[in-house]
């Protein structure tokens, strides 16, 4: 569903766009998608969230993209979530005298701290922390795993290796260390500067790259100081092993299958993806499935059948969002990629099997009052003729709990907090509505009825479910549920107070 905003009755009746799907689409911006016209077109085509990749682009370029997104948000009367993806500690080899060398299987190859240009037998690896953690038998992967090295001997400033899988190694290729917990902070000095910059700019989500431990998340949260929600990218085996603790420390999760597929056997990635999605859903936190979802559309106007099946699989699993990377950032067909993902999602969600899978994967959770309220709201909506569930949520928690239920009716999340409204644009099924602060439940019901009508979810003849917490404006107090008409006159008549 699409995100809309309004605060008063006249604004509530403004026309808004509406999505015919519940899963959200994240589109990465880059050289192919940095103009107002392109960002507007991507939003119209289906992008609910825009990703700013801090690995590329200057601060001035990032600030301009942010400005354009907020302009589109204002013009379309729709909160848009902005996700700033921090680069993380990139591990790369140095440069070669000949720019590249061919490594032969079975040959020896040395990595060291010597800054001299590389040869066919050695190259600089300017990361002493890697040498500190290596042991004989450790594996080093170069160039997205195309080259595999096994450590035979190592010290504080070198690693003598055997080439297990050969190939061409060239300047500044990335290095992965899959079977070692590296003594690296998740935030480099660049990341710290970028974090402060984007938080001041006003992004809604921060994505942390190469998270290994919950302490990485806690460090970022301390630096963010409640200016953005924290989303952890799971792309290392160490993160999978400590996933429960990382999930508890995070506001959301990205299953980043690129590096995960490099550092783990590729056949292990699909079951891990399913496990992570299900655990994150159970925790009532948003989860994004990312990387290579429609990669062929970087150069082709249509995806492969396998890519369509991959996107469909993530949707059937109940992921909150699916993400485009280079497809929208640097490809030749950015709007087509978003539009295709939109059409795939809409098709899957009309499949009766989809509802069966979602219902079967729903898990019984906590026994708090809020848990009971949102579960009851879904039950009522699915067993009677209810058009939408409207939940008042200052912090977003009630909306997240409602989304965890994966109801088959729209979720209208109403909040007075702009940051909450924007952040919830990432969450499955949520249409976010901004209103003024309320102090009476009757006004909450009236505003919910206006929201449902203005969004095209209901008419005056229909009914909605309204949930809220009394007293108002106190996070975490969801304790009331009402089935209400969408006709304000009937609301006033039945609740004159």
N, C-alpha and C positions, 0 to 999 in steps of 0.2 A: 504494500500500500504506500501511497505517497504522503509525504510530510507537509502539513499545512499549519499556518499560524493565524490567530486572531485574538483580540482581547475584549471586544465589545460586540453588541448585537450587529451593528452596521458592518463591522469587519467580518463577523462570523458568516455573513451572508454573501461574502465575495466568492466568486467562482475560483475553484482551485483544480489543479491537475490531480489525477487519481490513477494509481497503478493497479493493474489486474493481477497482482502477485503479492506474496508475503515475504519471500526471501529478498534480501537487499543486494544491490550491485555496487561494488567498489571499483572505481576507475582511477588508474594512476595517470597523473598529468606529467607532461614532458615536452620535448621539442615539437611533437606532432599535435599537441593539444594545449597550447598555452595562450591562445587568443580568446577574447570575449566570445566571438562567434562560435568557436569550437567548444568551449566549456559550456556555453548555453545549449548547443546542439547535443552534447553528451548528456546533459541533465534531462533534456526533453526525450532523448532516446532511452533513458532508463537509469542513469547514474544517480544513486542516492547518497553516496559518499565519495569524496575525492581524496586521493592519496597523494601527498607531497613527499617524494623520495629525496631525503636529505643527502643521499650519496651523489646526487647530480644537481647542478644548478647553484647559482650564487644566492646569497640572502636577498639581494634585490629582486632576483627572478622569482624566488619563493614568495616574497611579499606581494609581488604583482599578481601572481596566481591566486593568492589568498584574497586579495582585494576584489578580483573579478568574481570569485566564487560568492563572496558576500553580496556583490552587486546582483548576481543572478538570483541568489536567495531572496533578496528584497523584491526584485521585479516579479518573481514567480510566487511570492507569498508562501515560501516553503523552506523551513529549516533544513540546512544541508550539513551533514557531519564532515569535518575535515580531519584527516588522519595524517599526522606527520610521522614518517618512518625514519627513525634514526639509523645511521649507517652501521654502528657497532664497530668492534675491533676487527678490521679487515686485515687478514694475514696474507702477505704477498712476498714472493721472492724478489730479488733485485733485478738488475739489468745484465744482459749478455753482451760481450764484445761484438758478436755477430748478430745480435738481436734475437736469435733463436738457435736452438741446438736439438738434434735428435737423440733421444735416450734409447738405448738398446736393451731389451730384456736380458737380465743376467749380469749386466755391467754394474760397476760401482759408480756411485754419485755422492758427492759430499755437499752438505749444507753447512754454512758457517757464518760468523759475524764479520768476516773480511769484506770490506766494501769494494774491493777490486771487481772489475767486470767479470761476469761469469764465462765459463768455458764448457766444453763437452763433459767435463768431469766434476765441476763444482759451480756453486753460485751462492751469493749472499742471501741469507735469510735474517733480516734485521729485527728479530724478535727473540731476545735472550730468554724471555719467559717460556718459550717453547722448549728450548734446550734444557731448561731447569726441570721440565715435567716429563721429558721423554725417557723411555727405558728401552733396552734392547728388545726387539720384537714389535715395537710400536709401529703403526702404519701412518704414513704421510700421503695425502692425496693432493695432486696438483692439477690445476686447470679443470675444475669441476669433476675430479675423479678420473679423468682420462689417463693420467699417469699415476701409478701406484708404486710407492717406495716402502721398503721395509728397513727399519733401523737395525744395524748390526752392532754398532759401537757409538757411544755418544758421551759428551762431556758438557761443561757449562757454556761452551762456545762453538760446538760443532756436533754434527751427526753424520756418521758414515753409513751410507745406505746401499742396498741392492735394489736395482730396478726390477720390480715384479711385473709391471705392465708398462711397456715403453710407449713413446710417442714424442711429439714435438713440444718442447718447453720454450717459452719466450718471455720477454720482458714483463715483469710485474704480474705474473699469473698468481691466482689465488691458491692458498694452501689450506687444507682441512686436516685436522688431527682428530679422527673419530673416536679413538679408544683411550683418550687421555683427558682428564679434567684439567683444563688449563688454568693457571693462576692469573687470569686476565679479568680486569674489571669489565663489566658489560658496557660501560660508558667511557669512551676515549675523551681526550680533551676536546676534540672536534664535536663529539656528541654533546658534551656539557654546554659548549657554546651554542650549538644548534638548539638544544632543549630550551635554554633560556630565551633564545630568539623567538622560537615558535610559540612558546607559552605567552610571551609578551604580545606576540602577534594576535593570538586568540584562536589556537586550534582546539579541537575538542578531544582528540585521542592522540596519545603518544605510543608508537609501536617500538618496542625494544628488540634489537637484533641480537642473535647469538646468546640469548639468556641461558645460563647454566644452573642457576641456583636462585632460591627465593630472595636472597640478599641483594641480588642484582635489581630485582623489582623494587625492593624497599628503598634502595639508593635513589632510583629514579623518582619514586614517589616523594621522597624528602626534597629533592631538587625542584619538582613540579609545584609543590606547595598548593595542591588542590586546584591548580589552574587547568588541568586536563586529566582525563581518565587514562589509565595505564593498561596497555594491551601487550602481552608477551608473545613474541614469535617463537614457536617451537620448531627448531631447525638443527638441534644437536642431540645426540644420544643421551648426554647428561641431563638435558631438559626433559626428555621422555622418562628417564629413570626417576626424576624428582618432580614429576608433573603435578602430583597432588598438592605439594607445598607451593609450587609456582602458581598454580591455579588459585589457591587460597589467597595469595598475596596480590593477585592481578584483578583488574576490572573486566578483562576480556582476553581472548586467546586468538592467535592466528596460527593455523597449521600451515607452515611455510615449507612446502614439499621440495623446494629446490635443493637447498643444502641438506635437508633431511634425507633426500634420496641419494645424495653423494656420500654421506657418512654412514648410512645404513644400507643393507641389501635392498635393492629396489622392491623386491617382493614383500618386504616387511612394511613398506609405507602404507598400503591400503588398509590393513587391519589396525595399524597405529592411528591412522586418520579417523577411522570409525570409533575407536576407543576414546580418543581425545575429544571428538565432537560430542559423544554421548556424556562424558564426564562433565564437560563444560555446560552442556544443556542442563544437566542435573543441578549444577551450581547456580543456575539462573543468571548466567553471564553470556554475553554474545561471543560467537565463534565464527571466524572467517576461514574459509578454505581458499588457499592461494597457490599460485605458481603454475605456469604452463597450461592454464585451463583452456585457452584457445590460441595457443602460440602460433599455429599456422596462419592465423589471421594477421600476423605482422606483415605478411606479404601476399596473402590471398584474401579475396572478398568473402570466402565461405570457409567454415572450419571443417576439420575431418570428422567422420562419424565417431571415431574414438573420443575426440575432444568433447563432442556433444554428450556422449555417454558419461564422460568424466564429470561434466557440469551437472548432469542429471543425477549422478550418484551422490554428489554433495547435497543436492536439494532433497533427495529422498532420505538422506541421513538426518535432515532437519537443521542443517547449518543456517546460521543467521544471515550470512552473506557469502557471496562468491566474488572473487577479485580478478581483475585484469591488470597486468603489469605492462610489459613492453607493447602488448596489443594496442593499448590506448595511449601509451606515452610516446612511442617512437614508431609505431606501425603505419602502414599506408592506409588502413581502414579503421580508424578509431571509433567513429560513430557506428559503423556496421558491426563492429565487435560488441559494443554495448547493446545495440538493438537485437543482435542474435542471441545474446545471453538473456535479454529480457523475454524474447519469444520462447526460448527453451524453458525458462522458469515458469512462464504463464501456462505453457502446455503441460508441464509435469504436474503443476498444482491442480489441474482439472482432472487428472487421472484418478479414478476411484482407488486404485492401489496406493496412491500417495497418502490418502487419508488413513487407509488401513495401516500402512507402515508407521506413520506418525503416531497414530493411536497406540500401536503395539509397542513403540519405543518410549512412550510416556512412562516416567518412573514416579512412584510414590515418594514424596519427600517429607520435609519437616512437619511438625505438628503445631506450628505457631498459629495464632489467630489469622495472620495475613495469609499463610499457606492455605488455611481452610477457606477463607473468603475467596481467593482467586480460583481455587478448585471448584467451589460452589458456583461461581460466576460462569465458568466454562460449562459445567453440567447443565445449568439452567439454559444457557445459550444454545446448547446442542440438543436439548430435549424439548424446547419450546420455540415459538416463532420470534426469536430475538435477532435484531439486525446488527448489533454491535455491543462490545463491552467497553464502557467508558470508565477509565480509572484516573483519579486524581493522584498525582505523584510529584512531590517536590524534588526529591533526590533522584527519582527514576526507579527506585527499588520495586515499587508496586507494579510498574509497567514491566519490569524484567521478570517478576514472578508470574505475571499474567502471560507474558510471551512464552515462558517455560512450559505452560500448559498447552501451547500450540492449538488454540481453539480454532474452529472452522468459521468463525465470524471475525470481522475486523476488530482490532484493538485501537481505541482512540485514547491516547495518553495525554492528559491535560495537566499542564504545569504552569506556574508563574515564572519559572526559572528558564531564561533563554538558553543557558548552557546545557541544562537538562534536555530541553526540547531538541537542540541540535544533536546532542550525543545519542539520543534515542532513535535518530534517523538510521542508525546502524542495526537496530534491533528488529528481529523477525516480526512481521505483521503489524508493527506500530506505526500509526499515523499520529504525529505529535502536534498538539495544539497548545498555543501559549495564551494564557488568560491572566487577568489581574488576580491579586491575592483575594481569597474568599474567607468569610467567617461564618457562613450559614450553609447548611447542607442543601436547603431548597435552591439556593443560587447555583450550587454545584450541579444539581440536577437540571436546572434550566439551561445552564451553559453547555452541559453535555448534550441536551436535546438539540440546541442550536448547532453544535459541532457536528452531530450526526447528520442533520439535515443539510448543512452547508457543504459537507464533504460528499454528499450524494449517497450516503450509506442508509438513510432512512427517510421516510415521509412522516407527516403528522399523524398518519394512521398507524404507524409502527411503534414497537416498544424496544427499549434498550435496557441493558444492565448497567447500573452505576455503582462503582465502589469508591470509597474514600476513607480517610481517617479523621476522626473527631476526637479532640479539637483539631482544627485545620492548621496547616503550615508548620506541622511538626513531623519531620521525617520518621518513617517506621511505625506509624500508628494506624495502619489500615485495619478498620474494625467494623465497617458498615457496608451493607449491600442492599440495593433497592432495584426492583424492576419498575421502570418508569415509562410513561408515554412520551412520545416526541412532540406532543402538542402542549405548548406552554400553558394554555388556558386550563387544560386538564390537570397539569401539575399544580397550578395555583389552587384549583378547586379542591384537589385531594390533599394538599398540604398548604393550608392558608397561612401557616406561620413562616 
